[in-house]
Amino acid sequence: MKINHLNLTVTDVIEVRDFLEKYFGLKSYTTAGKAFVGMVDDDGFLLNLMIGKEINYPDSFHVGFPQQSKQEVDDLNQRLKDDGYQVETPTVMHGSYTFYLKAPGDITLEAYCQLEGVDPSKGPFPNFGKM
């Protein structure tokens, strides 16, 4: 069994779409004005963005985007910083080289790469809610 899609409620569908296209390579496949955008990644996973006024995700809720290497994580982190986003410096957590950011639309994203030979159950874990 595999997960096929996820619906996310966001405060600005178009802004989130543009952000995800630019930094994470998702592509739009359908749209309904400013209320809904359907996106797809290279593996066929569907991410639907729906407009909402009040977003109340739990502090620990986030969407993870795996990268192929530490260098890709660093490059993405620097690109976001260069474009004016406030992102934390990547660190080793839960067996990954990772960073989190609050993206447009008031959603938390994680960019990471799995580290070989590092036990994901050891070491520090994210301190959600203190971002």
C-alpha positions in Angstrom: 0.0 0.0 0.0 1.2 3.5 -0.7 0.0 7.0 0.1 -1.3 8.7 -3.0 -2.1 12.3 -1.9 -2.3 14.8 0.8 -4.7 17.8 1.1 -3.1 20.8 2.9 -5.1 23.9 3.9 -3.0 27.0 3.5 -3.6 30.7 3.8 -2.4 31.6 0.3 -2.7 28.8 -2.3 -0.9 30.7 -5.1 2.1 31.8 -2.9 2.5 28.2 -1.6 2.3 26.8 -5.1 5.0 29.2 -6.4 7.2 28.4 -3.4 6.9 24.6 -3.8 7.5 24.8 -7.6 10.6 27.0 -7.1 12.3 25.3 -4.2 11.1 21.7 -4.2 10.3 21.0 -7.9 6.6 20.2 -7.6 4.5 20.9 -10.7 0.9 22.1 -10.9 -1.5 19.8 -12.7 -4.8 21.5 -12.0 -6.1 24.7 -10.4 -9.4 26.4 -9.4 -8.5 30.0 -9.2 -7.1 31.0 -5.8 -9.0 28.3 -3.9 -7.3 25.1 -5.0 -4.1 23.8 -6.7 -3.2 20.2 -7.4 0.5 19.5 -7.5 2.5 16.4 -8.3 6.1 15.4 -7.6 8.5 13.3 -9.7 7.2 10.1 -8.0 3.6 10.8 -8.7 2.6 11.9 -5.2 -0.2 14.4 -5.3 -0.2 17.4 -3.0 -3.4 19.4 -3.0 -3.4 23.0 -1.6 -6.8 24.3 -0.4 -7.5 27.8 0.8 -8.3 28.4 4.5 -8.6 31.4 6.8 -7.5 29.8 10.0 -4.8 27.1 10.0 -4.5 25.1 13.1 -1.9 22.3 12.5 -0.3 20.8 15.6 3.2 22.2 16.3 4.8 18.9 15.2 3.0 18.8 11.8 5.3 19.2 8.9 5.9 18.0 5.3 9.3 16.4 4.6 11.2 16.7 1.3 14.1 14.2 1.0 17.3 15.4 -0.7 19.9 13.1 -2.2 22.9 14.4 -0.2 24.1 16.7 2.5 25.3 19.1 -0.2 21.8 19.3 -1.7 20.5 20.1 1.8 23.1 22.8 2.2 22.5 24.2 -1.3 18.8 24.5 -0.7 19.3 26.0 2.7 21.6 28.7 1.3 19.3 29.4 -1.6 16.4 30.0 0.8 18.6 32.3 2.9 19.8 34.2 -0.1 16.2 34.7 -1.1 15.3 36.2 2.3 13.7 33.3 4.1 14.6 32.7 7.7 15.9 29.1 7.9 17.9 27.4 10.6 21.3 25.9 9.9 21.1 22.2 8.9 22.0 19.8 11.7 22.0 16.1 12.4 18.8 15.0 14.0 16.9 11.6 14.1 19.4 10.0 11.7 19.1 12.8 9.1 21.0 15.9 8.1 18.1 18.3 8.2 16.5 21.7 8.6 13.0 23.0 9.1 11.4 26.2 8.0 8.0 28.0 8.2 7.0 28.3 4.6 4.5 30.6 3.0 0.9 29.5 3.8 1.9 28.9 7.4 3.1 25.4 6.9 6.3 23.8 8.3 8.6 22.0 5.9 11.6 19.8 6.4 14.4 19.3 3.9 16.7 16.4 4.8 18.9 13.5 3.7 19.2 10.2 5.5 22.6 9.5 6.9 24.1 6.1 6.4 25.2 4.3 9.6 23.4 6.8 11.9 20.7 5.3 14.1 17.6 7.4 13.7 16.4 6.6 17.2 19.5 8.2 18.8 20.5 11.8 19.1 18.5 15.0 19.3 14.9 15.3 18.0 13.2 18.5 16.7 11.9 20.9 19.3 8.6 21.8 17.6 6.8 24.8 18.7 10.0 26.7 19.3 10.8 27.4 15.7 
